[in-house]
Amino acid sequence: MQVHYGQIYVHGPGSLNPDLCEAFAGQSGGLCGAAVPGALWLNTGLHTGDVGFAVEVHDEEPPLDPGWEDVVEVSFHPESEDTCLVSWAGQAAWDLGLARTDYRVRYCGRGMDEGRELDTRVSGEPAADSYLLQFWPAPPQADRVVRQASRAAAYWNRFARQLPPPPTPEQRAEAERLARRAAERAAEERRLHFERWAWGGRSPSGRLRDVRGNVRGLLRFDSELVHTLGAAPSEVQRAVAALAARRACEAAGLLDISWVARALTAVTERRPLPPPFDDADRMWETLCSDPQVPSRSVRRAEPPERPPYRPLPSRSAAGPTWDTASEPGDVERKAGLGRSPGRLPSTPAGDRPVSLGEMPPLVAMVCASGASGSSGTSNGPERISQPHFALPAVLAAADPDPLKAALDAVWHAVGTYGVHYPELLEEVRSCAAPTE
């Protein structure tokens, strides 16, 4: 069997390997850790490479072969019908065919010091250490060290005895509860961190967070204006909506068209929009068929660049742990065995910046096609039809919700102005600014 970091495990499919200190907590032997329910941690002398390994399942306690130098016994109860022998990192697994009943487990080793000295065994080298794992039905009882002949086994047995006793079920449940709370707090902290970035460096009010429409599209152009509109009185929001609709129609050359002028007057006077604005299909048909509608286009508005989002540093996803009397690495170094036990330190992938282009689209800008629609090639900037962007600003300004009306009307007006949108936003900010 191939080992890495001198470790082999027994547990159910899909289960995680037990924690080193948890596996041996409260035991007198340190070769076979059974303190975590449903799991075993097996130590070997060899660090990396193939070791001889056999598993036997008996109906009753088998005799002990005197050829085994280091022997420990533990009690074990499988938590799965498919409990497996598992290599490091789950690279290979073998079903042991164990029933879900109480077993006594005997773990025997031979040549552990030779394996430790060899450290790494490559193909073609003679075997150094070998192991036997035996199971037989038996009621639970304390673990025990049956034989100890190697320095490696002495180290691991001493390491286990220096660990504190395992947590009680109540302590384990409390630790898991605290771990869940910490994970929930961390998730909420990450959510709020991203939200503040998305909203321009500050958290939105509940009103802004709940408003529907194109608020997130406008955030990319002027987040401060969005927050100002969110805090403004409804009268100010209505005034901003009417201003944005009028400026959009002015930029599109629609102010002198009678049916557009009537709609703008209705917005100002807080009346229902007149025909053809009472039916979206009729409105677009009228726009396309009225010969007075000018063919105006402008380069599409592009929001200013902003630094990419940088997530909060990742925190360890490990479960609850319990303090130990001494670090196992320190014990091993004092024993002169020259390597640190435990799992391979994981190196999480670095958090990389996330660009706006990688985020899901928040709004869709639909430009009309054809003579008065959008145009653009790989060699030139895209142009949009201003009349087609202006009319949605009028519809938005009549929305019953004054905040949504203001945000959506300004958004469509920005699209109508295209690359000239900064002059529009400057006027809107003046209108929305709180008065002394």
Buried (B, 14 or more C-beta within 10 A) or exposed (E): BBBBBBBBBBBBEEBEBBBBBBBBBBBBBBBBBBBBBBBBBBBBBBBBBBBEBEBEBEEEEEEBEEEBBBBBBBBBBBEBEEBBBBBBEBEEBEEBEBEEEBBBBBBBBBBBBBBBBBBEBEEEEEBBBBBBBBBBBBEEEEBEBBBBBBBBBBBBBBBBBBBEEBBEEEEBEEBEEEBEEEEEEBEEEBEEBBEEBBBBEEEBBEEBEEBEBBBBBBBBBBBEBBBBBBEBEEEBBBBBBBBBBBBBBBBBBBBEBEBBBBBBEBBBEEEEBEEBBEEEEEBBEBBEEBEEBBEBBBBBBEBEEEEBBEEEEEEEEEBBEBEBEEBBEEBBEEBEBEEBBBBEEEEEEEEEEBEBEEEEEBBEBEBBEEEBBBBEEEEEEBBBBBBBBBBBBBBBBBBEBBBBBBBBBBBBBBBBBBEEBEEBBEBBBEBBEEEE
